[in-house]
Structures are given as structure tokens and as C-alpha cells.
Amino acid sequence: MPAMRTAAISDALESFHLTGAACLRGVFADWVDVIAAGIDRDMREPGPLASNLVGAGQSGGFFDDYCNWQRIPEFARTIHESPAAQLAARFMGSESAQFFHEHVLVKEPGTQKPTPWHSDLPYYFLEGQQTISFWIPIDPVKTATLRLIACSHRWERQVRPTRWLDSSDFYTQGEDYRTVPDPDRDPTLQVLEWQMQPGDAVLFDFRTVHGARGNDASTRRRVLSLRWVGDDVRYAKRPGRTSPPYPGHGMVAGQRLREDWFPVIWPARSAHPQPAVR
């Protein structure tokens, strides 16, 4: 990858811990073609969890798929060989970086549907503070970029999880959640967003509340998201089917994630090389 300045990493680390999000420029520039090939393969041969999040009668298309890295070699290469794992450990303040899952998000030109405001953690069977997601566009992104509510990773209550297609409750009972915020109508909430180039990445905590506008550009907005957990993350029971669901995992509350399903990539435990991050 292109050499990364220590100052850029330091500034991003400070932003990540203070606000719950940061942007790193060009960190995946050498991986854009590989990621693009993987997304194209996934769209040609979608997995069992794939969906189109644009409803009938709405314009455009919003392709959504995840948990396919084991069958898509381009994603496996990115997970094992790119700087993502080492960066994840460093930003989480963790000795290890364990891979949770990847997520492909493609908005076609003219897609009006926004990505609703949400945080990821309530959808997952996880608890812990050492978490990080990489949002990596492989197309130039202006208005359809990721938007994040600064410091929301420190909120005492998580945002109520909803279904993206129809905004209904994801769980019917259980944990006490706060209502979904609308930072465009609430001046007390600060929104972070960056115009981005292919190979840039937004890094954010699983608890950070985020969303995105529709895609009013004339080209696709293709994104690969890589999600990682650190040393303190444990399995947590939720009041319903989680997303991703991972049926038959066999884990119990308080247990570390099983490494045969969720591999520890950093420190390296295989022949896959790991590039140094300065």
C-alpha cells in the first residue's frame, strides 16, 4: 500500500476515539481493483442473504449482501493480505483483530432510498467496546457518502434497530433502546461526513450511529465494509434473530467468538503476509 504518514494515523486515531469515526485517505488504494472484482462477482452470484432494499415502485436499486468472504476469493485476499487487520487492532487498542463479516452495499444511479440512521451493535450477537468497521468505496462518492453522528458511540442507550426495507422494529421485545435520531432536524447532533475517492476508508465503532443519503449521481456507489472485533468482545444473547444470523453457531453468553467461524487475522496465524503499518 502507499506509505502512510505517522501524522495521518495519529490524527485518525484521535478522531476515532473522540468522535467514534475517522477517515483515512488512500489506505486501500492498492486494493480497489481486487475489491471491485469481488463486488462484481457477488452481484453476479449473490449469496443466500442478498436482498434489494428498494421497494416496489421506488427508483433505482440498493443491493445488499454479506457473509460471503469464504466463497469470494477477492474478499478473502483483502481480509488476509490488506492492511485492514493490523489497522483494526491498532484503532481498537486490541492485541488481536478477529474478523466478523464483510458487507457489500451498492446503490444504483437515481436511488432515492437512504440508508436509515442506525448503529450496528444492536443487530449483532456481540457485546464489548473493541469494535471497528471499515467503509471502503470503490467509486468516487460525494452526496451518497457515509454520515455519522459524532460521539454517538458514547451514548448510554443504543438506537432502536429497525428493518431497512420498511422501518419496522427488528426485535419485538427485549432491550431498552432510544428512538432513531434525525440529526438533520436536531441541531444538537453533529454529523461527520467526507467526500471520498476509491480506496479511502471511513473507520467507525460498531456503536457509532450512521446512515447515508440516496445516490443522486450518474454512476453506481459500490462499497465494501469490513467488520472486526477485538480482545474484549464476547457473544451476547439477543431477543430474536440477529443480523447476520449465523444459525447453529453453538456459542453461549460471555464466550469469545469461535475462531473457526471468525478467524483471528492479526497477529498473523497463517502464511498470508501482513503489510507493516507505520
SVG drawing of the C-alpha trace seen along z (x, -y; Angstrom):
<svg xmlns="http://www.w3.org/2000/svg" viewBox="-45 -23 51 49">
<polyline fill="none" stroke="black" stroke-width="0.4" points="0.0,0.0 1.2,-3.6 3.3,-4.7 1.1,-6.2 2.4,-9.1 2.5,-8.7 0.7,-12.0 -2.3,-10.8 -2.6,-7.7 -2.3,-9.7 -4.9,-12.3 -7.3,-9.5 -6.8,-7.6 -7.6,-10.8 -10.8,-11.4 -11.8,-7.7 -11.6,-7.6 -13.1,-11.1 -15.9,-11.1 -16.3,-7.4 -15.2,-7.8 -12.3,-8.8 -11.4,-9.0 -8.1,-7.5 -7.2,-8.7 -5.9,-6.1 -5.3,-3.3 -6.9,-0.8 -5.8,-2.4 -3.9,0.7 -6.9,2.9 -9.6,1.1 -9.4,3.4 -9.4,6.5 -12.4,5.3 -14.2,4.2 -13.8,7.7 -15.2,9.2 -18.2,7.0 -18.9,7.8 -18.6,11.5 -21.0,11.1 -23.6,9.3 -23.4,11.9 -23.6,14.8 -25.4,13.4 -25.4,15.3 -28.4,16.5 -28.7,13.3 -28.7,11.0 -31.6,8.5 -32.7,5.4 -33.6,2.8 -35.6,0.6 -39.3,1.4 -41.7,1.8 -42.4,-1.5 -39.2,-3.1 -36.5,-4.3 -33.0,-2.7 -31.7,0.3 -29.9,1.0 -28.0,4.3 -27.2,5.6 -25.3,8.8 -23.0,10.1 -21.1,13.1 -19.7,14.3 -15.9,13.8 -15.2,17.6 -16.6,18.1 -15.3,14.9 -11.5,15.1 -11.1,11.4 -12.7,10.6 -10.6,13.3 -7.5,11.8 -8.5,8.3 -9.2,9.6 -6.0,11.6 -3.5,9.5 -4.5,5.8 -3.6,3.5 -7.1,3.8 -6.4,6.3 -3.4,4.5 -5.1,1.2 -8.2,2.7 -6.1,3.9 -4.4,0.6 -7.5,-1.5 -9.4,0.8 -6.5,0.8 -6.6,4.6 -3.8,7.2 -5.8,9.1 -8.1,8.4 -10.8,11.1 -12.8,10.9 -16.6,10.8 -18.0,10.3 -18.0,8.3 -20.9,6.4 -21.5,5.3 -23.6,2.2 -24.3,1.0 -26.6,-1.9 -27.6,-2.3 -27.8,-5.7 -31.0,-7.5 -31.7,-5.5 -33.7,-7.8 -33.8,-5.4 -31.5,-6.5 -29.7,-4.1 -31.6,-4.7 -29.9,-6.0 -28.7,-3.1 -25.8,-1.7 -24.6,1.8 -24.1,3.3 -27.8,3.9 -28.2,6.1 -25.3,8.3 -24.9,11.0 -22.0,9.1 -21.0,7.1 -17.8,5.2 -16.1,1.9 -13.3,3.0 -15.0,3.0 -14.4,1.3 -15.9,1.2 -14.1,0.1 -16.4,-1.6 -14.5,-1.4 -15.9,-2.9 -14.5,-1.9 -16.2,-4.7 -15.9,-8.5 -18.5,-9.4 -20.0,-12.9 -23.5,-13.2 -24.1,-9.4 -21.2,-9.2 -21.4,-7.7 -22.8,-10.1 -22.1,-9.6 -23.3,-11.2 -20.2,-12.4 -19.7,-10.9 -22.8,-8.6 -20.6,-5.7 -20.6,-7.1 -24.4,-7.1 -25.7,-5.1 -28.5,-3.5 -28.2,-2.1 -30.5,-3.2 -33.5,-1.0 -32.7,1.4 -35.2,1.4 -35.6,3.2 -34.1,1.2 -36.8,2.1 -39.9,0.9 -38.5,-0.7 -40.4,1.9 -38.9,3.0 -36.1,5.6 -36.9,7.2 -40.4,7.3 -39.3,7.2 -36.2,7.1 -33.6,4.4 -34.4,0.7 -33.4,-1.3 -33.5,-5.1 -35.6,-6.3 -34.0,-6.6 -32.5,-10.1 -32.8,-12.6 -29.7,-14.8 -30.9,-16.8 -33.7,-18.2 -31.7,-18.2 -29.1,-20.9 -27.6,-19.5 -26.2,-16.5 -23.0,-16.9 -22.8,-14.9 -19.5,-13.8 -19.2,-13.1 -16.4,-13.1 -16.4,-13.2 -14.3,-10.2 -12.2,-8.7 -11.8,-5.0 -9.5,-3.4 -10.3,-5.9 -11.9,-4.4 -14.1,-5.6 -13.4,-3.7 -16.0,-3.7 -17.1,-2.0 -20.0,0.5 -21.8,-1.8 -21.5,-4.9 -24.8,-5.9 -24.6,-6.3 -26.6,-6.4 -26.4,-7.6 -28.4,-9.5 -29.7,-8.0 -27.5,-8.1 -28.2,-11.0 -25.1,-10.5 -25.0,-9.1 -22.8,-6.2 -23.1,-3.3 -21.9,-3.7 -20.1,-0.5 -18.9,0.1 -17.3,3.0 -17.5,2.9 -15.1,5.0 -16.1,5.6 -13.7,6.6 -13.8,7.3 -11.0,7.1 -10.0,8.8 -12.9,7.7 -15.8,8.7 -18.0,11.6 -21.1,13.4 -24.3,11.8 -27.9,13.2 -30.4,11.0 -34.2,11.1 -34.6,12.5 -32.8,13.5 -29.7,11.3 -28.2,9.9 -26.1,11.6 -28.0,14.6 -25.2,17.3 -27.6,20.2 -26.1,23.2 -23.1,21.3 -23.3,23.1 -21.9,20.2 -23.1,19.2 -23.3,15.8 -19.9,14.5 -17.9,16.7 -15.3,15.4 -16.3,15.9 -15.3,19.2 -12.2,18.8 -13.1,21.5 -16.0,19.3 -14.5,15.9 -10.7,16.1 -8.1,14.1 -6.2,12.4 -3.9,10.2 -1.4,11.2 -1.0,13.3 -1.6,17.0 -1.2,18.2 1.1,17.9 -0.8,14.8 1.6,11.8 0.6,8.8 1.9,5.4 3.5,3.1 1.5,0.1 3.7,-2.8"/>
</svg>
